[in-house]
């Protein structure tokens, strides 16, 4: 209430004061309602704009991760094949081949 002495006021003045306070309270409630509606509209608009973009980004990330998984599987297969190579036998074969080529080159020169 205002700083007026309510004990000294007439009934009409008290009623006018109550009406004025009620109007102020209604105005404040209306302002709060409008601000709430604006905030809700902003959240909804942001969600409508951002959710599809986020879904698209997540789909892109998912596709990229699937590609990475495939590449990792191919690398694992390649490494398994490289591990199967017997380098000692390969070096021996290269040495033998070099000897044969050396012998053949003597025939053609």
JOTAKA-V136536 format. One record per residue. N is the residue number from 1. PHI is phi as a letter, one per 30 degrees, with the letter a starting at -180 (* if undefined). NEAR is the number of other ideal C-beta (glycine too) atoms within 8 Angstrom. Layout:
N_PHI_NEAR, N_PHI_NEAR
This chain:
1_*_6, 2_d_4, 3_d_3, 4_d_9, 5_d_5, 6_d_8, 7_d_4, 8_c_5, 9_d_10, 10_d_5, 11_e_6, 12_d_6, 13_d_9, 14_d_10, 15_d_8, 16_d_8, 17_d_13, 18_d_8, 19_d_8, 20_d_8, 21_d_9, 22_d_8, 23_d_8, 24_d_8, 25_d_8, 26_d_8, 27_d_8, 28_d_8, 29_d_8, 30_d_8, 31_d_8, 32_d_8, 33_d_8, 34_d_8, 35_d_8, 36_d_8, 37_d_8, 38_d_8, 39_d_8, 40_d_8, 41_d_8, 42_d_8, 43_d_8, 44_d_8, 45_d_8, 46_d_8, 47_d_8, 48_d_8, 49_d_8, 50_d_8, 51_d_8, 52_d_8, 53_d_8, 54_d_8, 55_d_8, 56_d_8, 57_d_8, 58_d_8, 59_d_8, 60_d_8, 61_d_8, 62_d_8, 63_d_8, 64_d_8, 65_d_8, 66_d_8, 67_d_8, 68_d_8, 69_d_8, 70_d_8, 71_d_8, 72_d_8, 73_d_8, 74_d_8, 75_d_8, 76_d_8, 77_d_8, 78_d_8, 79_d_8, 80_d_8, 81_d_8, 82_d_7, 83_d_6, 84_d_6, 85_d_7, 86_c_6, 87_d_6, 88_d_6, 89_d_7, 90_d_9, 91_d_8, 92_d_8, 93_d_8, 94_d_8, 95_d_8, 96_d_8, 97_d_8, 98_d_8, 99_d_8, 100_d_8, 101_d_8, 102_d_8, 103_d_8, 104_d_8, 105_d_8, 106_d_7, 107_d_6, 108_c_5, 109_c_4
